[in-house]
């Protein structure tokens, strides 16, 4: 994904109230036992997949990995692994 589109994506993420997001995460306890993939990173990954039109976990992780310099602007420490996304898609509370 070109840098200009990632910047736009980061701007879109900036519209989300992080304090409210953290409150909802705490309310549902979705980060309580999270070791590698927190709820925010999972959310960013899923939103990215929807907006970019990718359909596989491999495409999501490869695209995010190629954007490592822009991950800081999205408040993501590192690109998630396929196994982590798959696990969280199955186990994380959908209510967040």
Z-matrix of the N, CA and C atoms (Angstrom, degrees):
N
C 1 1.447
C 2 1.527 1 108.30
N 3 1.313 2 118.84 1 130.98
C 4 1.472 3 121.36 2 -178.61
C 5 1.523 4 111.83 3 -62.01
N 6 1.313 5 115.20 4 152.42
C 7 1.461 6 121.77 5 -178.12
C 8 1.523 7 111.83 6 -57.48
N 9 1.332 8 117.76 7 -38.43
C 10 1.462 9 119.78 8 -178.44
C 11 1.524 10 111.09 9 -62.58
N 12 1.322 11 117.41 10 -36.82
C 13 1.462 12 120.03 11 178.42
C 14 1.517 13 111.13 12 -72.46
N 15 1.327 14 117.30 13 -35.28
C 16 1.450 15 119.02 14 176.38
C 17 1.512 16 110.66 15 -66.23
N 18 1.303 17 117.64 16 -37.76
C 19 1.458 18 120.28 17 176.69
C 20 1.519 19 110.16 18 -62.02
N 21 1.306 20 116.78 19 -40.43
C 22 1.454 21 120.79 20 176.51
C 23 1.523 22 110.30 21 -64.34
N 24 1.325 23 116.77 22 -40.43
C 25 1.460 24 121.42 23 177.36
C 26 1.529 25 110.43 24 -62.41
N 27 1.321 26 116.82 25 -43.09
C 28 1.462 27 120.85 26 177.59
C 29 1.526 28 110.74 27 -63.03
N 30 1.324 29 116.91 28 -37.27
C 31 1.463 30 120.43 29 176.94
C 32 1.526 31 110.85 30 -65.88
N 33 1.312 32 116.56 31 -37.90
C 34 1.463 33 120.92 32 177.05
C 35 1.527 34 110.34 33 -63.68
N 36 1.317 35 116.84 34 -43.58
C 37 1.465 36 120.61 35 177.90
C 38 1.521 37 112.02 36 -63.67
N 39 1.324 38 116.39 37 -31.05
C 40 1.468 39 120.42 38 179.95
C 41 1.533 40 111.39 39 -65.84
N 42 1.316 41 117.30 40 -19.73
C 43 1.467 42 120.91 41 178.77
C 44 1.530 43 112.56 42 -75.10
N 45 1.318 44 116.24 43 -15.75
C 46 1.462 45 120.54 44 -179.04
C 47 1.521 46 109.03 45 -83.30
N 48 1.305 47 116.37 46 128.38
C 49 1.462 48 122.46 47 179.74
C 50 1.524 49 108.84 48 -71.39
N 51 1.332 50 116.07 49 105.59
C 52 1.465 51 120.46 50 -175.81
C 53 1.528 52 112.30 51 -65.59
N 54 1.323 53 117.44 52 -33.27
C 55 1.465 54 120.06 53 178.80
C 56 1.530 55 110.18 54 -64.23
N 57 1.315 56 115.81 55 -42.84
C 58 1.472 57 120.03 56 177.45
C 59 1.523 58 110.71 57 -66.49
N 60 1.326 59 116.84 58 -40.29
C 61 1.460 60 121.26 59 178.15
C 62 1.530 61 109.70 60 -60.36
N 63 1.334 62 117.02 61 -46.35
C 64 1.464 63 121.05 62 179.14
C 65 1.520 64 111.61 63 -63.60
N 66 1.338 65 116.58 64 -36.22
C 67 1.463 66 120.18 65 178.45
C 68 1.526 67 110.70 66 -63.38
N 69 1.315 68 116.73 67 -44.08
C 70 1.464 69 120.96 68 179.60
C 71 1.524 70 110.57 69 -66.60
N 72 1.321 71 116.86 70 -39.77
C 73 1.470 72 121.14 71 177.44
C 74 1.528 73 109.70 72 -61.26
N 75 1.322 74 117.08 73 -44.75
C 76 1.468 75 121.10 74 178.96
C 77 1.529 76 110.74 75 -65.54
N 78 1.309 77 116.96 76 -39.40
C 79 1.465 78 121.89 77 -179.82
C 80 1.534 79 110.80 78 -60.88
N 81 1.327 80 116.77 79 -40.58
C 82 1.466 81 120.77 80 -178.02
C 83 1.529 82 112.89 81 -95.30
N 84 1.324 83 117.61 82 -7.27
C 85 1.456 84 121.99 83 175.98
C 86 1.520 85 114.48 84 65.54
N 87 1.315 86 117.23 85 30.46
C 88 1.462 87 119.38 86 -175.29
C 89 1.526 88 113.78 87 -75.67
N 90 1.316 89 118.67 88 -16.01
C 91 1.462 90 120.65 89 176.81
C 92 1.529 91 112.06 90 -103.00
N 93 1.317 92 117.10 91 4.75
C 94 1.455 93 121.14 92 -174.55
C 95 1.524 94 112.45 93 -58.09
N 96 1.319 95 117.61 94 -45.51
C 97 1.461 96 120.87 95 -178.88
C 98 1.529 97 112.32 96 -114.50
N 99 1.313 98 116.83 97 14.57
C 100 1.468 99 120.53 98 -179.51
C 101 1.516 100 109.71 99 -70.85
N 102 1.326 101 115.80 100 125.57
C 103 1.466 102 119.81 101 179.85
C 104 1.517 103 111.83 102 -101.73
N 105 1.307 104 117.53 103 -43.21
C 106 1.448 105 118.75 104 -173.62
C 107 1.516 106 115.06 105 -115.72
N 108 1.306 107 116.63 106 -30.34
C 109 1.459 108 120.60 107 -173.91
C 110 1.527 109 109.01 108 -125.91
N 111 1.324 110 115.73 109 103.34
C 112 1.457 111 118.82 110 179.56
C 113 1.531 112 109.98 111 -77.43
N 114 1.306 113 115.84 112 169.90
C 115 1.458 114 121.59 113 -175.37
C 116 1.518 115 111.61 114 -63.43
N 117 1.332 116 117.41 115 -37.85
C 118 1.467 117 119.84 116 -179.95
C 119 1.531 118 110.79 117 -62.76
N 120 1.316 119 117.70 118 -46.53
C 121 1.462 120 121.04 119 179.74
C 122 1.522 121 110.73 120 -63.75
N 123 1.317 122 116.71 121 -39.05
C 124 1.462 123 120.81 122 177.03
C 125 1.531 124 109.89 123 -63.31
N 126 1.317 125 116.97 124 -44.02
C 127 1.463 126 121.63 125 178.12
C 128 1.526 127 111.28 126 -61.11
N 129 1.326 128 116.67 127 -46.53
C 130 1.466 129 121.26 128 179.54
C 131 1.524 130 109.91 129 -60.16
N 132 1.312 131 117.04 130 -42.51
C 133 1.467 132 121.24 131 179.73
C 134 1.518 133 111.94 132 -62.34
N 135 1.327 134 116.29 133 -44.18
C 136 1.466 135 120.40 134 -178.52
C 137 1.533 136 111.39 135 -70.91
N 138 1.321 137 117.17 136 -39.30
C 139 1.463 138 120.16 137 176.83
C 140 1.526 139 110.15 138 -65.12
N 141 1.317 140 116.04 139 -41.83
C 142 1.460 141 120.92 140 177.49
C 143 1.529 142 110.50 141 -58.59
N 144 1.332 143 116.54 142 -44.14
C 145 1.465 144 119.48 143 -178.63
C 146 1.521 145 111.23 144 -64.29
N 147 1.311 146 117.66 145 -37.90
C 148 1.458 147 121.33 146 179.12
C 149 1.523 148 111.90 147 -67.44
N 150 1.319 149 116.66 148 -45.81
C 151 1.459 150 120.64 149 -175.42
C 152 1.528 151 113.46 150 -76.41
N 153 1.326 152 116.71 151 -27.91
C 154 1.462 153 119.06 152 -178.65
C 155 1.520 154 112.77 153 -92.49
N 156 1.328 155 116.61 154 -12.22
C 157 1.457 156 119.81 155 177.27
C 158 1.513 157 114.54 156 81.73
N 159 1.319 158 118.43 157 10.64
C 160 1.464 159 119.64 158 177.01
C 161 1.520 160 108.83 159 -78.39
N 162 1.315 161 115.70 160 150.08
C 163 1.461 162 118.01 161 -174.65
C 164 1.521 163 114.22 162 -121.51
N 165 1.321 164 118.12 163 -11.21
C 166 1.465 165 118.95 164 -178.37
C 167 1.521 166 110.54 165 -112.81
N 168 1.315 167 115.16 166 155.65
C 169 1.455 168 120.24 167 177.46
C 170 1.527 169 110.95 168 -62.56
N 171 1.317 170 116.08 169 -35.85
C 172 1.463 171 119.85 170 178.47
C 173 1.521 172 110.37 171 -61.67
N 174 1.334 173 117.55 172 -43.87
C 175 1.465 174 120.81 173 178.99
C 176 1.524 175 111.59 174 -63.40
N 177 1.325 176 116.27 175 -40.52
C 178 1.467 177 120.18 176 179.24
C 179 1.520 178 110.09 177 -62.14
N 180 1.327 179 116.55 178 -51.92
C 181 1.464 180 119.59 179 -176.41
C 182 1.522 181 111.91 180 -66.30
N 183 1.328 182 117.55 181 -40.83
C 184 1.468 183 119.83 182 179.16
C 185 1.528 184 111.24 183 -64.55
N 186 1.325 185 116.95 184 -41.20
C 187 1.466 186 120.32 185 179.64
C 188 1.519 187 111.34 186 -65.62
N 189 1.325 188 116.79 187 -44.55
C 190 1.463 189 119.77 188 179.14
C 191 1.528 190 111.07 189 -68.09
N 192 1.326 191 117.04 190 -36.48
C 193 1.461 192 120.25 191 178.61
C 194 1.525 193 111.25 192 -65.25
N 195 1.325 194 116.60 193 -34.81
C 196 1.466 195 119.39 194 179.30
C 197 1.524 196 111.82 195 -72.65
N 198 1.315 197 116.35 196 -14.63
C 199 1.466 198 121.51 197 -179.46
C 200 1.523 199 111.76 198 -105.12
N 201 1.322 200 117.90 199 29.27
C 202 1.463 201 120.43 200 -173.87
C 203 1.518 202 113.59 201 -56.94
N 204 1.321 203 117.90 202 -33.79
C 205 1.462 204 119.06 203 -179.59
C 206 1.523 205 111.66 204 -69.61
N 207 1.325 206 117.08 205 -22.91
C 208 1.463 207 120.72 206 -179.22
C 209 1.524 208 113.12 207 -96.35
N 210 1.319 209 117.84 208 -5.84
C 211 1.461 210 119.99 209 -178.58
C 212 1.522 211 111.96 210 -64.14
N 213 1.322 212 117.20 211 -32.08
C 214 1.473 213 120.08 212 177.69
C 215 1.520 214 111.40 213 -58.54
N 216 1.316 215 117.43 214 -37.24
C 217 1.461 216 121.52 215 -179.60
C 218 1.533 217 111.72 216 -69.15
N 219 1.332 218 115.71 217 -16.96
C 220 1.461 219 120.95 218 179.36
C 221 1.524 220 111.66 219 -103.00
N 222 1.339 221 116.69 220 7.18
C 223 1.467 222 123.23 221 -177.96
C 224 1.521 223 112.16 222 59.05
N 225 1.324 224 115.52 223 39.56
C 226 1.460 225 122.12 224 177.39
C 227 1.527 226 107.30 225 -117.12
N 228 1.334 227 116.41 226 128.33
C 229 1.464 228 120.91 227 -177.13
C 230 1.521 229 112.22 228 -70.96
N 231 1.350 230 116.20 229 -46.52
C 232 1.468 231 121.05 230 179.20
C 233 1.521 232 108.84 231 -154.33
N 234 1.312 233 114.99 232 158.73
C 235 1.459 234 120.52 233 -179.88
C 236 1.530 235 109.31 234 -65.63
N 237 1.329 236 117.54 235 134.26
C 238 1.467 237 120.24 236 -178.88
C 239 1.525 238 111.58 237 -72.03
N 240 1.310 239 115.12 238 158.13
C 241 1.466 240 121.59 239 176.58
C 242 1.524 241 109.54 240 -88.41
N 243 1.331 242 114.78 241 157.50
C 244 1.472 243 120.00 242 -179.74
C 245 1.526 244 110.49 243 -58.33
N 246 1.316 245 117.25 244 -44.19
C 247 1.467 246 120.77 245 -177.05
C 248 1.529 247 111.39 246 -64.10
N 249 1.328 248 116.63 247 -37.06
C 250 1.469 249 120.26 248 179.79
C 251 1.530 250 110.86 249 -67.60
N 252 1.320 251 116.84 250 -42.99
C 253 1.468 252 120.06 251 178.41
C 254 1.526 253 109.86 252 -64.41
N 255 1.314 254 116.67 253 -44.37
C 256 1.461 255 121.19 254 179.93
C 257 1.529 256 110.83 255 -59.50
N 258 1.323 257 116.36 256 -46.64
C 259 1.467 258 120.90 257 179.97
C 260 1.526 259 110.80 258 -61.58
N 261 1.325 260 116.66 259 -46.51
C 262 1.462 261 119.76 260 -178.32
C 263 1.523 262 111.86 261 -68.48
N 264 1.326 263 118.05 262 -33.36
C 265 1.461 264 119.92 263 176.12
C 266 1.522 265 110.99 264 -61.36
N 267 1.320 266 116.87 265 -31.99
C 268 1.464 267 121.16 266 -179.76
C 269 1.522 268 112.75 267 -83.94
N 270 1.333 269 117.45 268 -33.99
C 271 1.463 270 120.36 269 -168.59
C 272 1.524 271 116.32 270 -111.27
N 273 1.296 272 119.71 271 -21.02
C 274 1.459 273 120.32 272 -176.63
C 275 1.516 274 110.64 273 -75.48
N 276 1.311 275 116.47 274 142.20
C 277 1.454 276 122.61 275 -179.74
C 278 1.526 277 110.00 276 -62.94
N 279 1.299 278 116.60 277 124.06
C 280 1.464 279 121.85 278 -176.76
C 281 1.532 280 112.39 279 -71.08
N 282 1.307 281 118.53 280 -16.53
C 283 1.468 282 121.39 281 -174.74
C 284 1.526 283 113.35 282 -66.54
N 285 1.311 284 117.26 283 -22.69
C 286 1.471 285 119.95 284 177.58
C 287 1.502 286 108.71 285 -65.00
